[in-house]
Amino acid sequence: MDENETRTPEFNRRDFLKGGSTATLMTMLGGVELFAQTKEDSEIDLEDRGPKVKVAVIGLGTRGREILNTLARWPKAEIVAVCDTYPASVRRSASIAPGAVQTEDYRAILNNRDILAVVVATPTHQHKEIVLAALKAGKHVYCEAPLAHTIEDASAIALAAKAAPQLVFQPGLHLRSELNRRELITTFRSGALGQPVMARAQRHKKQSWRASSPKPEREQELNWRLDKMISLGLIGEVVSHQMDQARWFFNQLPVAVSGFGTIALWKDGREVADTVRAVLEFPEGLSMTCDATLANSFDGEYEVYFGSDSAVLLRQGDIWLFKEVDSRLLGWEVYFPKEKFRDETGIVLKVGASKSVPLTEKEIQKDRLKKDPLYCALDAFLRNAQDVETAREEFVQEVGDDDPKALVEHLATKVKRRATPGWLEGFQAAVTAIKANEAVLTGRRIILDPQWYQLG
């Protein structure tokens, strides 16, 4: 496990069913907030002061612009440079980051010693070259997920990040950073679901994924997601985030994946399916069914985790727990509000949900940010990068810069990094995404070799 990831003990299925630790259960039965806030995970300060973190964004497509908009809301981020190979995309970013240097060559960013961190938001197949160069240049790197479109490229990225422990490397598995989801792990591992049975995820959004341009070469670049040679398709580029959540929640690697895909609506010559379904299998009978379509938007995006005692629904930053009538009373339920959801009544699970005091406007703003997984992910990344850099500068001033091993030991001792996914989680999520897409393309069941998830 990467040093950035949450330091929770590994739970096997037997531990899971036994109901977690005594301390966890006593905390819950004592009426303390189930989603107790820790300074490490829940500190979102809208009035941060002090030096800003100089950051650059490489790749200014739809996701890159979303990242720019998110960074613009973070008080301590200073967007000093933006990069894209297409000049119009660079110019379009001027209104979001008016003071940023604009460039079409990412190497100009890596050569700028003032830039502390970079966010790589290019198409998936372009990640490897840029990330490897950024790490070599000594930059902290946030790389959008999936890491790569091949296992070989994903492995190269992960190994380079592993070999640079003095730097912060964070894959864009942003759902892992949403505070409500992070605290939901407590619920899972306390046995609140009873015996885990299965999970279901969906992503429905009507959009073609096709963009037009008067220049054929530019149109080909824009539509990289429709090229099956470099794209992981709908299941790999989008649903992979939800599949990664199942691995995180179940605390197990998948053992097999089956898939199916078809072009149901957008019959425009594309080769990548616009409607897909996959089943991700885990040990001891656990499974997640995933379906996604670009043909219809009904019911949007959500995940449900089913257990013998209850089910948990995650939708748009909100979480509900629905208990079975014969499930045991854990004690903490009475402290959380209940809401009607369709024909069911669910217990609302979120950070601070048990508080009965009305929220102030500042608290309401913070609550919105806690529901924004991208904001939470970038917040943790930049804070970690800043803390590591501060500790590194202190070390160099006191000891010098000719002992890399001592520097790594110093950083490991002095810096308590905020819990985030790291190179191993990013690599394993990429392997699952790549194989799930292969299953969709071939329409067959693929046994997932455990060796595929190991790094040399």
C-alpha positions in Angstrom: 0.0 0.0 0.0 1.3 3.5 -0.8 2.4 5.7 2.1 -0.3 8.2 1.1 -3.2 5.8 1.5 -5.3 5.6 4.7 -3.5 3.6 7.3 -6.3 1.3 8.2 -5.6 -2.4 9.0 -6.4 -4.9 6.4 -9.8 -6.6 7.1 -10.6 -10.0 5.8 -14.3 -11.1 5.3 -14.4 -12.7 8.7 -13.2 -9.5 10.4 -15.8 -7.5 8.4 -18.7 -9.7 9.6 -17.6 -9.6 13.2 -18.4 -6.0 13.4 -15.1 -4.2 13.5 -13.1 -3.1 16.6 -14.5 -2.6 20.1 -13.3 1.0 20.0 -15.3 1.7 16.9 -18.5 0.1 18.3 -18.2 1.7 21.7 -17.8 5.1 20.0 -20.9 4.5 17.9 -22.9 3.1 20.8 -21.9 6.0 22.9 -23.7 8.5 20.7 -20.6 10.2 19.3 -20.9 11.3 15.8 -20.5 8.4 13.4 -18.8 10.6 11.0 -16.5 12.3 13.5 -14.5 15.0 11.9 -10.7 14.8 12.1 -8.6 17.8 11.4 -6.7 15.8 8.8 -9.7 14.8 6.7 -12.3 17.5 7.3 -10.4 20.8 7.6 -11.7 22.9 4.7 -10.8 26.4 5.6 -12.4 29.1 3.4 -10.1 31.7 4.8 -6.7 30.0 4.4 -3.8 32.4 4.9 -0.1 32.1 4.3 1.9 31.4 1.2 0.1 30.1 -1.8 0.9 26.9 -3.7 2.2 27.5 -7.2 0.5 25.0 -9.5 0.2 24.4 -13.2 -2.4 22.5 -15.2 -1.4 20.5 -18.3 -4.4 19.6 -20.5 -7.2 22.0 -21.0 -10.1 20.0 -22.3 -13.4 19.6 -20.5 -11.8 18.0 -17.4 -8.8 20.4 -17.4 -11.1 23.4 -17.4 -13.2 21.8 -14.5 -9.9 21.4 -12.6 -9.0 25.1 -13.3 -12.4 26.3 -12.0 -12.0 24.1 -8.9 -8.4 25.4 -8.2 -9.7 29.0 -8.6 -12.0 28.4 -5.7 -9.1 27.2 -3.4 -7.7 30.2 -1.5 -4.2 28.8 -1.3 -3.8 27.8 -5.0 -1.9 30.1 -7.4 -2.4 28.9 -10.9 0.9 30.1 -12.5 0.8 28.3 -15.8 -1.6 26.4 -18.1 -0.7 24.2 -21.1 -2.4 22.6 -24.0 -1.2 21.8 -27.5 -4.3 23.5 -29.0 -3.9 27.3 -28.8 -7.6 28.0 -28.6 -7.9 25.9 -25.5 -5.1 27.8 -23.9 -6.7 31.1 -24.7 -10.0 29.9 -23.4 -8.5 29.4 -20.0 -7.5 33.0 -19.7 -10.7 34.0 -18.0 -10.3 31.3 -15.4 -6.6 31.9 -14.7 -5.9 35.4 -16.0 -2.5 35.6 -14.4 -1.2 32.3 -15.6 1.6 31.9 -18.2 0.1 30.2 -21.3 2.1 27.6 -23.2 1.7 24.8 -25.7 4.8 22.9 -24.5 4.5 21.2 -21.2 8.3 21.1 -20.9 8.3 24.9 -20.3 6.2 24.2 -17.2 8.6 21.5 -16.0 11.6 23.8 -16.5 10.1 26.5 -14.3 11.6 25.9 -10.8 9.0 28.1 -9.1 6.2 25.7 -9.9 5.7 23.3 -7.1 3.0 21.0 -8.4 1.4 20.0 -11.7 -2.0 18.5 -12.6 -2.0 16.3 -15.6 -5.4 16.3 -17.3 -4.5 15.3 -20.8 -6.2 12.4 -22.7 -5.4 9.1 -20.9 -2.9 7.8 -23.5 -0.8 10.9 -23.1 -0.3 10.6 -19.4 2.8 8.5 -19.3 5.3 10.8 -21.1 4.2 13.9 -19.2 4.0 12.2 -15.7 7.4 10.6 -16.0 9.0 13.9 -17.1 7.2 15.8 -14.3 8.5 13.4 -11.6 12.0 13.5 -13.1 11.8 17.3 -12.9 10.9 17.1 -9.2 7.3 18.2 -9.4 4.5 16.9 -7.2 2.0 15.3 -9.6 -1.8 14.9 -9.6 -2.6 12.6 -12.6 -6.2 12.1 -13.7 -7.5 8.6 -13.7 -7.2 6.1 -15.2 -3.4 6.4 -15.2 -3.0 5.0 -18.6 -4.7 3.0 -21.4 -2.3 0.0 -21.1 -1.0 -1.9 -18.1 2.6 -1.3 -19.3 2.1 2.5 -19.2 0.3 2.4 -15.9 3.1 0.3 -14.5 5.7 2.7 -15.7 3.9 5.6 -14.0 3.4 3.8 -10.8 7.0 2.6 -10.6 8.3 6.1 -11.3 6.1 7.5 -8.5 7.2 4.7 -6.2 10.8 5.6 -6.9 10.2 9.2 -5.9 9.0 9.0 -2.2 10.1 12.6 -1.7 7.4 13.7 -4.0 3.6 13.6 -3.7 1.9 11.5 -6.4 -1.9 11.3 -6.4 -4.1 9.6 -9.0 -7.4 11.3 -9.8 -9.5 8.8 -8.0 -11.5 11.8 -6.7 -14.4 9.8 -5.2 -12.0 8.5 -2.6 -11.4 12.0 -1.3 -15.0 13.0 -0.8 -15.3 13.4 3.0 -18.6 11.7 3.4 -17.3 8.6 1.5 -14.1 8.6 3.5 -16.1 8.4 6.7 -18.5 5.8 5.2 -15.6 3.3 5.5 -16.3 3.4 9.3 -19.8 2.3 8.6 -18.8 -0.5 6.3 -16.1 -1.9 8.7 -18.3 -1.6 11.8 -20.6 -4.2 10.3 -23.6 -1.8 9.8 -24.4 -3.5 6.5 -24.4 -7.0 8.1 -23.1 -9.5 5.6 -22.1 -7.7 2.3 -24.0 -9.2 -0.6 -23.6 -7.1 -3.7 -23.3 -3.6 -5.1 -24.7 -1.8 -8.1 -23.5 1.3 -9.9 -24.8 3.3 -12.8 -23.9 6.3 -14.9 -26.5 7.6 -17.2 -25.9 10.8 -19.2 -27.2 11.6 -22.6 -24.2 13.1 -24.6 -22.5 12.0 -27.8 -18.9 12.3 -26.7 -18.3 13.6 -30.3 -16.9 17.0 -30.9 -16.5 18.8 -34.3 -13.8 21.0 -35.7 -13.1 22.4 -39.2 -9.7 20.8 -39.1 -9.7 17.0 -39.5 -6.6 16.5 -37.4 -8.0 18.6 -34.6 -11.3 16.7 -34.7 -9.4 13.4 -34.4 -7.6 14.8 -31.4 -10.8 15.9 -29.7 -12.5 12.6 -30.3 -9.8 10.4 -28.7 -12.4 8.8 -26.5 -14.1 7.3 -29.6 -10.9 5.6 -30.8 -10.8 2.1 -29.3 -7.0 1.9 -29.8 -6.3 4.6 -27.2 -9.6 4.9 -25.3 -10.8 2.7 -22.4 -14.4 3.6 -23.4 -17.3 4.4 -21.2 -16.5 1.6 -18.7 -12.9 2.5 -18.3 -12.9 6.2 -18.6 -15.9 6.9 -16.4 -17.3 3.9 -14.6 -13.8 2.9 -13.4 -14.2 5.4 -10.6 -17.2 3.5 -9.3 -15.5 0.2 -9.7 -12.6 1.5 -7.7 -15.0 2.4 -4.9 -16.1 -1.2 -4.7 -12.5 -2.3 -4.3 -12.0 0.3 -1.6 -15.2 -0.4 0.3 -14.9 -4.2 0.1 -11.1 -3.9 0.8 -10.4 -6.7 -1.8 -9.1 -6.9 -5.3 -11.6 -8.2 -7.9 -11.1 -11.7 -9.3 -13.0 -11.6 -12.6 -14.9 -9.2 -14.8 -17.5 -9.8 -17.5 -18.7 -7.2 -20.0 -21.0 -6.3 -22.8 -21.3 -3.2 -25.0 -23.3 -1.9 -27.9 -23.8 1.2 -30.0 -27.4 1.8 -29.2 -28.0 5.4 -30.2 -24.9 7.2 -31.6 -24.6 5.4 -34.9 -22.1 7.8 -36.4 -19.3 5.4 -37.4 -17.8 5.1 -34.0 -16.3 1.9 -32.7 -16.6 2.6 -29.0 -19.9 1.5 -27.3 -22.3 4.1 -26.1 -24.1 1.7 -23.8 -22.2 -0.8 -21.6 -22.7 -3.3 -18.8 -20.1 -5.0 -16.6 -20.0 -7.3 -13.6 -17.0 -7.1 -11.3 -16.6 -10.2 -9.2 -14.8 -10.2 -5.8 -13.9 -13.1 -3.5 -16.5 -15.2 -1.7 -19.4 -14.3 -4.0 -19.3 -10.5 -3.7 -20.0 -8.6 -7.0 -20.7 -5.2 -8.4 -23.0 -4.7 -11.4 -22.2 -1.6 -13.5 -24.2 -0.1 -16.3 -23.6 3.1 -18.2 -25.1 4.8 -21.3 -24.7 7.9 -23.4 -28.2 7.5 -24.7 -30.3 8.5 -21.7 -30.0 10.6 -18.6 -32.7 9.1 -16.4 -31.7 8.4 -12.8 -28.2 9.8 -13.3 -25.3 8.5 -11.4 -25.3 6.5 -8.1 -24.0 3.5 -6.3 -25.8 1.1 -3.9 -24.1 -1.4 -1.5 -26.4 -4.1 -0.2 -25.9 -6.1 3.0 -28.0 -8.5 5.0 -28.8 -5.8 7.6 -29.0 -2.6 5.4 -28.2 -1.0 2.1 -26.3 2.2 1.5 -27.1 4.6 -1.4 -24.5 7.2 -2.6 -25.9 9.9 -4.9 -24.5 13.3 -5.7 -22.5 13.7 -2.5 -25.3 12.4 -0.2 -25.5 9.1 1.6 -28.5 7.2 2.9 -28.6 4.0 5.0 -31.7 1.9 4.7 -32.1 -0.7 7.4 -33.8 -4.0 7.2 -36.7 -4.5 9.7 -34.9 -7.4 11.3 -31.5 -5.8 11.6 -29.9 -5.2 15.0 -30.0 -1.8 16.6 -26.5 -0.3 16.7 -27.3 2.7 18.9 -26.1 5.6 16.8 -29.1 5.6 14.4 -31.1 7.9 16.7 -28.6 10.7 16.4 -28.9 11.1 12.6 -31.8 12.7 10.7 -34.1 10.6 8.5 -35.4 11.4 5.1 -37.9 9.9 2.7 -36.4 8.5 -0.4 -39.0 7.2 -2.8 -40.9 4.5 -0.9 -38.2 4.1 1.8 -37.0 6.1 4.8 -33.3 6.4 5.0 -30.8 7.5 7.7 -28.8 10.5 6.4 -25.1 9.8 6.8 -22.7 12.7 6.3 -20.0 14.6 8.2 -21.7 16.5 11.1 -25.2 15.2 10.2 -25.9 14.4 13.9 -25.7 18.1 14.8 -29.0 19.7 15.5 -27.6 23.3 15.6 -28.6 25.3 12.4 -25.6 25.8 10.1 -24.2 29.2 9.5 -23.6 30.5 5.9 -19.9 29.6 6.2 -20.7 26.1 7.4 -23.2 25.7 4.5 -20.4 26.7 2.1 -18.1 24.2 3.7 -20.7 21.5 3.5 -21.0 22.1 -0.3 -17.2 21.7 -0.6 -17.3 18.5 1.4 -19.7 17.1 -1.3 -17.4 18.1 -4.1 -14.9 15.2 -4.5 -12.7 17.0 -7.0 -12.3 19.9 -4.6 -11.5 17.6 -1.7 -9.0 15.7 -3.9 -7.1 18.8 -5.0 -7.3 20.2 -1.5 -5.5 17.2 -0.1 -3.0 17.0 -2.9 -1.9 20.6 -2.6 -1.8 20.6 1.1 0.4 17.5 1.1 2.6 19.0 -1.5 3.0 22.2 0.5 3.8 20.3 3.7 6.4 18.1 2.0 8.0 21.0 0.3 8.2 23.0 3.6 9.8 20.0 5.4 12.2 19.5 2.5 13.4 23.1 2.6 14.0 22.9 6.3 16.0 19.7 5.8 18.2 21.2 3.1 18.9 24.3 5.2 20.0 22.2 8.1 21.7 19.2 6.5 22.2 20.0 2.8 20.9 18.3 -0.3 23.5 15.6 -0.9 21.8 12.8 1.1 18.6 11.7 -0.6 18.0 8.7 1.6 18.2 10.9 4.8 15.7 13.4 3.2 13.2 10.6 2.5 13.5 9.4 6.1 13.1 13.0 7.3 9.9 13.5 5.3 8.5 10.2 6.5 9.1 11.3 10.1 8.1 14.9 10.0 5.2 15.0 7.5 1.9 13.5 8.3 0.3 13.4 4.9 -3.4 13.7 4.5 -5.0 10.3 3.5 -5.2 10.0 -0.3 -4.9 7.2 -2.9 -1.4 6.8 -4.1 0.6 5.1 -6.9 -0.5 1.6 -6.0 -4.2 2.4 -5.8 -3.9 4.3 -9.1 -2.2 1.3 -10.8 -4.7 -1.2 -9.5 -7.7 0.9 -10.6 -6.1 1.3 -14.0 -5.6 -2.5 -14.3 -9.3 -3.0 -13.5 -10.4 -0.4 -15.9 -8.3 -1.8 -18.7 -9.5 -5.3 -18.2 -13.2 -4.2 -17.8 -12.9 -2.4 -21.1 -11.4 -5.6 -22.7 -14.4 -7.6 -21.4 -16.8 -5.1 -22.9 -15.1 -5.1 -26.3 -14.9 -8.9 -26.4 -18.2 -9.7 -24.6 -16.5 -12.3 -22.4 -15.6 -13.1 -18.8 -11.9 -12.4 -17.9 -10.3 -14.0 -14.9 -8.1 -11.4 -13.3 -4.7 -12.7 -12.6 -3.5 -11.4 -9.2 0.0 -10.9 -10.7 -1.5 -8.2 -12.9 -2.0 -6.1 -9.8 1.5 -6.4 -8.6 4.4 -4.1 -9.4 8.0 -5.1 -9.8 
